[in-house]
């Protein structure tokens, strides 16, 4: 129905949330005064050099990944508006509905994926975090390769809307493999007193990725859709290669982090 309805409903939702919080705050536990953490609390006091380098490498890889991933709200939307047949009988599916597919699939797919990963972890066959992230980037590369194939085979004709739905489904699976895992890595490797700063660095990566997505999106008018989506697939595959290459250094940094915690606890 338009941006005004969207932002208006968000404002109504925030007001309702505030009202619920104010009305229900008497049910919250009493606040306790915070005390400074002890000097030897079992957590490292600083980020080690190797950990910083690994996190920087992950940040670079995710920036490259987001240059491709963030096109869903940019060039993919442009292509879907003009290159996709959105008719069902006499009715045309609104373009905005397709932009709702990604968050819808996030809500539908997160519970079964979490259950799957929990079963694998319980069986002792869980993937290392960076390998899982690399697989996610490869899945996203596959989603864009699907669009590239469709763009090449369509020959300028409109594509059936079901292919766009399939793209969002595959893309969301890849997203769930890489983005929450990366955030968890940054949080887990952070020293206790630098937790917020380290997690904020992850969102700085999001900022850099959005900038890179804008730069890559500027190439849309210079390529045919098939070639442009192939470029996005290549960027996501490059990110996958970088993440896979960082798996060894990541394991070493993780062992150092765990050793620092053990040393602090013994002290």
C-alpha positions in Angstrom: 0.0 0.0 0.0 3.0 2.3 0.0 5.7 3.6 2.3 3.5 5.8 4.4 1.5 2.8 5.6 4.7 0.8 6.2 6.3 3.4 8.3 3.0 4.4 10.0 2.4 0.8 11.1 6.0 0.5 12.4 5.3 3.6 14.6 2.1 2.1 15.9 3.9 -1.1 16.7 6.6 0.8 18.6 4.0 2.7 20.6 2.3 -0.6 21.5 5.6 -2.1 22.6 6.3 0.9 24.8 2.8 0.7 26.3 3.3 -3.0 27.1 6.7 -2.3 28.6 5.4 0.5 30.8 2.3 -1.5 31.9 4.3 -4.6 32.6 7.5 -3.2 34.2 6.2 -4.1 37.7 6.7 -7.8 36.7 10.4 -7.2 35.9 13.0 -8.3 38.5 14.6 -5.6 40.6 17.7 -3.9 39.2 21.0 -4.8 40.8 24.1 -2.6 40.9 26.8 -3.6 38.6 30.3 -4.3 40.1 33.5 -4.2 38.1 34.6 -7.5 36.8 37.6 -9.1 38.7 41.0 -8.8 37.2 41.2 -12.5 36.5 37.6 -13.5 35.6 38.4 -16.2 33.1 38.2 -14.0 30.0 41.0 -12.6 27.9 41.7 -8.9 28.7 42.4 -7.9 25.1 42.0 -9.1 21.5 45.2 -11.0 20.4 46.9 -9.9 17.2 46.0 -13.1 15.4 42.4 -12.8 16.5 42.2 -9.3 15.2 43.7 -10.3 11.9 41.2 -13.2 11.6 38.2 -11.0 12.4 39.5 -8.4 9.9 39.7 -11.1 7.3 36.2 -12.3 8.0 35.0 -8.7 7.8 36.6 -8.3 4.4 35.1 -11.6 3.1 31.6 -10.6 4.4 32.0 -7.2 2.8 32.5 -8.9 -0.5 29.6 -11.2 0.2 27.3 -8.3 1.0 28.2 -6.5 -2.2 26.3 -9.4 -3.9 23.7 -10.2 -1.2 22.4 -6.6 -0.7 21.4 -6.5 -4.4 18.1 -8.0 -3.4 16.8 -4.6 -2.5 18.5 -2.9 -5.4 19.2 -4.3 -8.8 17.2 -7.5 -8.2 14.2 -5.3 -7.5 14.8 -3.3 -10.7 15.0 -6.5 -12.7 11.9 -8.1 -11.1 9.9 -5.0 -11.8 10.6 -5.0 -15.5 11.9 -8.5 -16.4 9.5 -10.8 -14.5 6.0 -11.7 -15.5 4.1 -11.2 -12.3 0.6 -12.0 -13.6 -1.6 -14.7 -12.2 -4.6 -14.8 -14.4 -6.0 -11.3 -14.6 -4.2 -10.2 -11.4 -0.7 -8.8 -11.1 1.3 -9.6 -8.0 2.6 -6.3 -6.4 6.4 -6.0 -6.6 6.5 -5.2 -2.9 5.2 -8.6 -2.1 8.4 -10.2 -3.5 10.5 -8.0 -1.2 8.6 -9.6 1.7 9.7 -13.1 0.8 13.2 -12.8 2.3 11.9 -12.0 5.9 9.1 -14.5 5.5 11.5 -17.3 4.6 13.8 -16.2 7.5 11.0 -16.8 9.9 9.9 -20.1 8.3 13.4 -21.6 7.8 15.2 -20.6 11.0 13.6 -23.2 13.3 14.2 -26.2 11.2 17.8 -25.1 10.4 18.5 -24.6 14.1 17.1 -28.0 14.9 19.2 -29.5 12.1 22.4 -27.9 13.4 21.6 -28.8 17.0 21.3 -32.5 16.0 24.6 -32.4 14.1 26.3 -30.7 17.1 24.9 -33.4 19.4 26.2 -36.1 17.1 29.6 -34.5 17.1 29.6 -33.8 13.3 28.8 -30.0 13.3 30.6 -27.8 10.8 33.2 -25.3 11.8 31.7 -21.8 11.8 33.8 -20.5 8.9 33.1 -23.6 6.8 29.4 -23.1 7.5 29.7 -19.4 6.4 31.6 -20.5 3.3 28.8 -22.9 2.4 26.3 -20.1 2.9 28.2 -17.8 0.5 28.3 -20.7 -2.0 24.5 -21.1 -1.7 24.0 -17.4 -2.3 26.3 -17.7 -5.3 24.0 -20.5 -6.6 21.0 -18.3 -6.1 22.5 -15.6 -8.3 23.7 -18.2 -10.8 20.1 -19.3 -11.1 19.1 -15.7 -12.0 22.0 -15.5 -14.5 20.8 -18.7 -16.2 17.3 -17.3 -16.3 18.5 -14.0 -17.7 20.5 -15.6 -20.4 17.8 -18.1 -21.4 15.0 -15.6 -21.4 16.5 -13.6 -24.3 14.9 -10.4 -23.2 11.4 -11.9 -22.6 9.7 -11.7 -19.2 10.5 -14.6 -16.8 7.9 -16.5 -14.8 7.5 -15.2 -11.2 8.0 -18.6 -9.7 11.7 -18.4 -10.5 12.0 -15.2 -8.5 10.4 -17.0 -5.5 12.9 -19.8 -5.9 15.7 -17.3 -5.9 14.6 -15.8 -2.6 14.2 -19.2 -1.1 17.8 -20.3 -2.0 19.2 -16.9 -1.1 17.6 -16.9 2.4 19.0 -20.4 3.1 22.5 -19.1 2.3 21.9 -16.0 4.4 21.0 -18.1 7.4 24.2 -20.0 7.0 26.5 -17.0 7.0 25.2 -13.9 8.7 24.0 -15.2 12.1 27.1 -17.4 12.3 29.4 -14.4 11.7 27.7 -12.3 14.4 28.1 -15.2 16.8 31.8 -15.5 16.0 32.5 -11.8 16.7 30.6 -12.1 20.0 32.3 -15.3 21.1 35.9 -14.1 20.4 35.4 -10.7 22.1 37.0 -10.1 25.5 34.3 -9.4 28.1 35.0 -5.7 28.5 35.2 -5.3 24.7 32.1 -7.3 23.8 29.9 -4.4 22.6 32.8 -2.9 20.7 33.6 -6.2 18.9 30.0 -6.8 18.0 29.7 -3.2 16.8 32.6 -4.0 14.5 30.4 -6.6 12.9 27.8 -4.0 12.1 30.6 -1.8 10.7 31.2 -4.7 8.3 27.5 -4.4 7.4 28.0 -0.7 6.7 31.0 -1.4 4.5 29.0 -4.2 2.7 26.2 -1.8 2.0 28.6 0.7 0.5 30.2 -1.9 -1.7 26.7 -3.1 -2.8 26.0 0.5 -4.0 29.2 0.5 -6.0 28.5 -2.8 -7.6 24.9 -1.9 -8.2 26.1 1.1 -10.2 27.3 -1.4 -12.9 23.7 -2.6 -13.5 23.2 -0.4 -16.6 26.5 -1.5 -18.1 25.7 -5.3 -18.2 22.9 -7.5 -19.5 21.0 -9.0 -16.6 22.5 -12.5 -17.1 26.1 -11.2 -17.1 25.4 -8.9 -14.1 23.9 -11.8 -12.0 26.9 -13.9 -13.0 29.2 -11.2 -11.6 27.2 -11.3 -8.3 27.6 -15.1 -8.2 31.3 -14.7 -8.7 31.5 -12.2 -5.8 29.6 -14.5 -3.5 31.9 -17.4 -4.6 35.0 -15.3 -3.9 33.7 -14.6 -0.4 33.2 -18.3 0.1 36.8 -19.0 -0.9 38.1 -16.3 1.4 36.1 -17.7 4.4 37.2 -21.3 3.7 40.8 -20.1 3.5 40.4 -18.4 6.9 39.2 -21.6 8.6 42.7 -22.7 9.6 43.8 -19.4 11.2 40.4 -19.2 12.8 40.8 -22.5 14.5 44.2 -21.5 15.8 42.9 -18.1 17.1 40.0 -20.0 18.7 42.4 -22.3 20.5 44.4 -19.3 21.7 41.2 -17.7 23.0 40.2 -20.8 24.8 43.7 -21.1 26.3 43.5 -17.5 27.5 40.2 -18.2 29.2 41.7 -21.3 30.9 44.8 -19.4 32.0 42.6 -16.6 33.5 40.5 -19.1 35.3 43.5 -20.9 36.8 45.0 -17.6 37.9 
